[in-house]
């Protein structure tokens, strides 16, 4: 008689875990990870006293009671004598910052002499970050983070 009771408890507890990620949970992860990458990027790569600027942090409807969280933040970057070297260094550091939060590269970074871009996703998560690094006179790091379309929770 104990076995059916134990099985019922396991089924009830297990069903709570199988519900999937809600938008509030994913939005919290997105905000935490994005702010961390931007703040540490400002500290390690930014101009003296640089602070991240959150351009927007919104929920966008997807239809069917679902939505996605979208965040964009920027940081002005220090300029050195060679923009390509600066961008290579900023790329390595930015990838390392996101990896420290559990993200992995989706594809090798795209690049030109004054631009680097790459996207990263967090293992087992619905959050994706795209980092764009611009060199030249207005060097900057831009992070665009987005969740999948999820139940509003």
HELIX and SHEET records of a PDB file:
HELIX    1   1 UNK A    2  UNK A   17  1                                  16    
HELIX    2   2 UNK A   23  UNK A   45  1                                  23    
HELIX    3   3 UNK A   83  UNK A  100  1                                  18    
SHEET    1   A 6 UNK A  53  UNK A  63  0                                        
SHEET    2   A 6 UNK A  66  UNK A  76 -1                                        
SHEET    3   A 6 UNK A 140  UNK A 147 -1                                        
SHEET    4   A 6 UNK A 127  UNK A 134 -1                                        
SHEET    5   A 6 UNK A 115  UNK A 122 -1                                        
SHEET    6   A 6 UNK A 103  UNK A 105 -1                                        
SHEET    1   B 3 UNK A  53  UNK A  63  0                                        
SHEET    2   B 3 UNK A  66  UNK A  76 -1                                        
SHEET    3   B 3 UNK A 150  UNK A 151 -1                                        
SHEET    1   C 6 UNK A  53  UNK A  63  0                                        
SHEET    2   C 6 UNK A  66  UNK A  76 -1                                        
SHEET    3   C 6 UNK A 140  UNK A 147 -1                                        
SHEET    4   C 6 UNK A 127  UNK A 134 -1                                        
SHEET    5   C 6 UNK A 115  UNK A 122 -1                                        
SHEET    6   C 6 UNK A 110  UNK A 112 -1                                        
END                                                                             
